[in-house]
Amino acid sequence: MHNDVYLKVSSGTRQTFSNAQKLIQKNLRILYIDNGLPYSRIAIQITKKAVKLAVTRNRIRRTIRESFRSLLPGLPSYDILVLITSKISSEKHEISDILIQEWILSIKSLQQSRF
């Protein structure tokens, strides 16, 4: 496992993804670009406006990272930026379920896009 599969989100990161390809779900947006490395890397940005509670934001990040780690060998070599920026109007315990379902759909599309 590579230690550098997680990218930090900064203004420079956002600039890197300015002309990236997009996968858009209802509450989740995935930007991806070819990174020229033998493995994929991921960055996750969840705004407070979208998900109020830090506990929920962190659970979503952990779940996405865990899923990413398990799918890493089958992913094409992309830098992936996961953005959750629009407010999600749902019960707090349902928010992470909704986002994880969208993540799974998006990652399946991403895997198929390469083949």
QUIQUI-V978826 format. One record per pair of residues at least 12 apart in sequence whose ideal C-beta (glycine too) atoms are under 6 Angstrom apart, sorted by sequence separation. I is the first residue (numbers start at 1). GAP is how many residues later the second one is. D is the distance in Angstrom with one decimal. If there is no record, write none. Layout:
# QUIQUI-V978826
i:I gap:GAP d:D
i:I gap:GAP d:D
This chain:
# QUIQUI-V978826
i:20 gap:12 d:5.8
i:20 gap:13 d:4.4
i:17 gap:14 d:4.3
i:44 gap:17 d:5.1
i:44 gap:20 d:5.7
i:42 gap:26 d:5.1
i:13 gap:30 d:5.8
i:7 gap:34 d:5.2
i:9 gap:34 d:4.8
i:50 gap:34 d:4.9
i:40 gap:35 d:4.3
i:50 gap:35 d:5.5
i:5 gap:36 d:5.1
i:7 gap:36 d:3.8
i:9 gap:36 d:4.6
i:50 gap:36 d:5.9
i:56 gap:36 d:5.9
i:60 gap:36 d:5.0
i:2 gap:37 d:5.6
i:40 gap:37 d:5.9
i:50 gap:37 d:5.6
i:59 gap:37 d:5.3
i:63 gap:37 d:5.5
i:40 gap:38 d:5.1
i:41 gap:38 d:5.0
i:42 gap:38 d:4.7
i:43 gap:38 d:4.9
i:44 gap:38 d:4.6
i:45 gap:38 d:5.2
i:46 gap:38 d:4.4
i:47 gap:38 d:5.0
i:49 gap:38 d:5.9
i:50 gap:38 d:5.9
i:76 gap:38 d:3.9
i:56 gap:39 d:5.7
i:60 gap:39 d:5.4
i:64 gap:39 d:5.5
i:37 gap:40 d:5.3
i:56 gap:40 d:5.9
i:35 gap:42 d:5.5
i:35 gap:44 d:4.4
i:51 gap:44 d:6.0
i:32 gap:46 d:4.3
i:33 gap:46 d:5.4
i:32 gap:48 d:4.8
i:31 gap:50 d:4.4
i:30 gap:52 d:5.6
i:29 gap:54 d:4.4
i:28 gap:56 d:5.7
i:27 gap:61 d:5.2
i:17 gap:64 d:4.9
i:28 gap:71 d:5.9
i:28 gap:74 d:4.2
i:27 gap:75 d:6.0
i:30 gap:76 d:4.9
i:25 gap:77 d:4.0
i:25 gap:81 d:5.9
i:23 gap:83 d:4.7
i:23 gap:86 d:5.5
